[in-house]
Amino acid sequence: MNLAIATMTLDKKGDASLMREALSVLARKKYPVYVADGGSSPEFLADIGKMGFNIAHASGLTPQFKNAITRASKSSHDCAVLYTEPDKLDWFNKGFDEAVANYLASESYLEGKRAFVAVSRTPEQFATFPEHQRFWETRFSDIVEAKIGIRGDWLYGPKFITPEIAAEFRHVNEDFGWGGLTFLLARAHKLGYPIYGINNAASCPVAQRNEDNAAYRERQFLGNIKGFEFGLSIK
């Protein structure tokens, strides 16, 4: 099984410099990168285009997830996908290689099992994130555990997804926001695939530790729940 990377970009949220730096690190990895861009400036697109990425346009978070992950999963025969946010600079530098190595050495990969694998934070790493982010992400983990009986850290970001799970995006015609990814978590459960985490995440970047937007985190939680519940509702 091969591995391709899926991510999404939008440079209108004040983090274009961070994304450029982080994506330049990602470009030095040996895997093909599929980007779904939500409407960035021509200058930004030109910059990341020089990095050799395969870029397409998609508007809205769930359409971006669907676009990038679907294209990456079809990039070669039986290709597993690593989805990641584009600004995870610390993780690209410190956790990416270990996470990929652990996934590629895992039983689920070596035996061809169609697992959903979330890169997860240790309790110490989780404690470095803003208060309201931790509150709502913990509530989501509580709900997932109550619904499917599996406890995990599902919302750090990077996830390994196999083609059969990526194909479930065929059911999605609406935008759940961030819930496009939790939809896939639910579908993996409904399909009977292994679901687990590997502790190769990174702590919250120091510059982001005071970004504690309570209203945004609640909206994010609601989108995650909506996507997850929709995934469970499909037989």
Legacy VTK file of the C-alpha trace (Angstrom):
# vtk DataFile Version 3.0
C-alpha trace
ASCII
DATASET POLYDATA
POINTS 235 float
0.000 0.000 0.000
1.249 3.469 -0.871
0.756 6.704 1.044
-0.352 10.124 -0.172
-1.007 13.308 1.805
-4.196 15.360 1.665
-4.543 18.883 3.023
-6.506 22.075 2.448
-5.519 25.740 2.315
-7.000 29.219 2.544
-4.691 32.202 3.023
-7.310 34.722 4.139
-7.190 33.944 7.855
-3.913 35.644 8.754
-1.764 32.506 8.840
-0.385 32.537 5.295
3.234 32.885 6.449
2.882 29.961 8.846
1.272 27.831 6.138
4.025 28.652 3.654
6.688 27.644 6.162
4.879 24.494 7.239
4.057 23.418 3.686
7.661 23.929 2.628
8.603 21.343 5.271
5.850 19.005 4.050
7.115 19.385 0.491
10.434 17.889 1.542
8.772 14.660 2.597
8.768 11.868 0.013
5.000 11.623 -0.416
2.729 13.260 -3.012
0.597 16.087 -1.584
-2.959 16.863 -2.753
-4.267 20.301 -1.803
-7.868 21.518 -1.912
-7.726 25.305 -1.833
-10.707 27.344 -0.682
-9.952 30.527 -2.612
-6.485 31.770 -1.740
-4.729 34.659 -3.445
-2.896 34.051 -6.736
0.375 34.876 -4.970
-0.148 32.211 -2.318
-1.204 29.619 -4.875
1.850 30.408 -6.978
4.090 29.958 -3.950
2.720 26.555 -2.962
2.453 25.521 -6.596
6.244 25.790 -6.792
6.441 23.177 -4.043
5.120 20.527 -6.436
1.696 20.040 -4.891
-1.355 18.852 -6.830
-3.812 21.726 -6.255
-7.550 21.927 -6.947
-10.237 24.386 -5.874
-13.049 23.530 -3.452
-15.112 25.964 -1.399
-16.078 25.064 2.180
-14.366 22.809 4.696
-16.224 19.562 4.020
-15.913 19.962 0.217
-12.199 20.613 0.728
-11.800 17.459 2.814
-13.766 15.475 0.245
-11.764 16.857 -2.693
-8.281 16.410 -1.242
-8.826 13.049 0.448
-10.647 11.538 -2.525
-7.998 12.621 -5.019
-5.182 11.423 -2.754
-6.857 8.038 -2.251
-7.013 7.551 -6.026
-3.459 8.704 -6.717
-2.185 5.150 -7.055
-3.503 1.638 -6.556
-4.671 0.973 -2.995
-3.277 4.254 -1.695
-3.721 5.125 1.991
-4.111 8.802 2.826
-2.649 10.913 5.582
-4.885 13.927 6.074
-3.322 16.882 7.873
-3.979 20.580 8.407
-1.509 22.762 6.473
-0.154 24.742 9.447
1.169 21.952 11.691
4.756 23.161 11.511
5.853 21.732 14.868
4.360 18.354 14.034
5.884 18.276 10.556
9.288 18.905 12.159
8.959 16.716 15.252
6.186 14.129 14.952
5.417 13.474 11.291
8.192 10.999 10.508
7.585 8.962 13.660
3.821 8.880 13.105
4.198 7.701 9.506
6.782 5.078 10.522
4.511 3.784 13.293
1.529 3.623 10.952
3.462 1.827 8.225
4.752 -0.676 10.809
1.311 -1.233 12.348
-0.605 -4.494 12.161
-3.489 -2.751 10.407
-1.219 -1.546 7.603
0.903 -4.675 7.242
-2.121 -6.980 7.192
-4.161 -4.756 4.892
-6.844 -3.945 7.454
-8.923 -0.897 6.603
-8.283 1.085 9.759
-9.037 4.682 10.751
-5.983 5.875 12.679
-5.897 9.253 14.443
-2.634 10.912 15.438
-3.294 11.566 19.123
-1.982 13.765 21.896
-0.638 12.506 25.187
-2.398 13.966 28.268
0.590 16.254 28.761
0.379 17.530 25.175
-3.393 17.964 25.387
-2.994 20.114 28.509
-1.049 22.729 26.512
-4.076 23.608 24.354
-6.496 26.480 25.172
-9.171 25.864 27.802
-12.264 26.050 25.600
-10.675 23.905 22.913
-9.935 21.230 25.520
-13.458 21.495 26.954
-15.305 20.982 23.668
-12.893 18.361 22.325
-13.303 16.388 25.544
-17.093 16.595 25.173
-16.763 15.215 21.650
-14.605 12.328 22.896
-17.226 11.626 25.574
-19.974 11.422 22.938
-17.928 9.178 20.635
-17.214 6.830 23.532
-20.901 6.733 24.468
-21.956 6.043 20.865
-19.358 3.505 19.714
-17.573 2.402 22.875
-14.118 3.644 21.869
-12.207 6.319 23.800
-9.733 8.425 21.873
-8.342 11.821 20.987
-10.004 12.362 17.616
-9.542 16.066 16.958
-5.827 16.857 16.979
-5.924 16.756 13.206
-3.771 14.271 11.262
-5.474 10.984 10.399
-4.630 7.936 8.306
-7.551 6.919 6.084
-7.777 3.997 3.677
-9.477 4.142 0.239
-12.639 2.337 1.345
-13.190 4.895 4.109
-12.401 7.819 1.786
-14.969 6.454 -0.665
-17.695 7.070 1.928
-17.556 10.742 0.985
-19.907 9.752 -1.848
-22.716 10.123 0.699
-21.848 13.751 1.475
-23.510 16.646 -0.342
-23.461 19.233 2.443
-20.920 21.152 4.485
-20.535 20.074 8.106
-17.545 22.341 8.640
-14.931 20.353 10.512
-17.425 17.503 10.738
-16.347 16.181 7.369
-13.577 14.315 9.177
-15.716 13.058 12.046
-18.129 11.775 9.407
-15.342 9.445 8.245
-14.714 8.332 11.824
-18.375 7.303 12.079
-18.294 5.552 8.709
-15.212 3.556 9.708
-17.129 2.346 12.761
-20.233 1.469 10.736
-18.107 -0.477 8.260
-16.511 -2.458 11.077
-12.955 -1.239 10.536
-10.417 -0.911 13.370
-10.314 2.564 14.934
-7.453 3.694 17.160
-4.934 6.417 17.888
-1.164 6.622 17.842
0.516 9.052 20.247
2.778 10.926 17.847
1.198 14.376 18.061
2.826 17.616 19.210
2.059 20.156 21.916
0.163 23.328 21.084
2.496 25.901 19.470
3.391 28.549 22.024
2.041 31.337 19.798
-1.393 29.666 19.686
-1.860 28.852 23.369
-3.813 32.044 24.084
-6.145 31.680 21.078
-9.118 30.764 23.236
-12.173 31.672 21.154
-15.031 30.051 23.062
-17.727 30.722 20.437
-15.581 29.321 17.604
-14.777 26.172 19.558
-18.454 25.583 20.270
-19.327 25.983 16.570
-16.527 23.577 15.713
-17.925 21.082 18.222
-21.405 21.327 16.733
-20.040 20.711 13.236
-18.068 17.720 14.461
-21.174 16.270 16.105
-23.289 16.868 12.989
-20.823 15.071 10.738
-20.379 12.206 13.195
-24.119 11.699 13.677
-24.719 11.752 9.921
-22.023 9.112 9.447
-23.706 6.875 12.011
-27.131 7.339 10.387
-26.148 5.738 7.059
-26.628 1.980 6.896
LINES 1 236
235 0 1 2 3 4 5 6 7 8 9 10 11 12 13 14 15 16 17 18 19 20 21 22 23 24 25 26 27 28 29 30 31 32 33 34 35 36 37 38 39 40 41 42 43 44 45 46 47 48 49 50 51 52 53 54 55 56 57 58 59 60 61 62 63 64 65 66 67 68 69 70 71 72 73 74 75 76 77 78 79 80 81 82 83 84 85 86 87 88 89 90 91 92 93 94 95 96 97 98 99 100 101 102 103 104 105 106 107 108 109 110 111 112 113 114 115 116 117 118 119 120 121 122 123 124 125 126 127 128 129 130 131 132 133 134 135 136 137 138 139 140 141 142 143 144 145 146 147 148 149 150 151 152 153 154 155 156 157 158 159 160 161 162 163 164 165 166 167 168 169 170 171 172 173 174 175 176 177 178 179 180 181 182 183 184 185 186 187 188 189 190 191 192 193 194 195 196 197 198 199 200 201 202 203 204 205 206 207 208 209 210 211 212 213 214 215 216 217 218 219 220 221 222 223 224 225 226 227 228 229 230 231 232 233 234
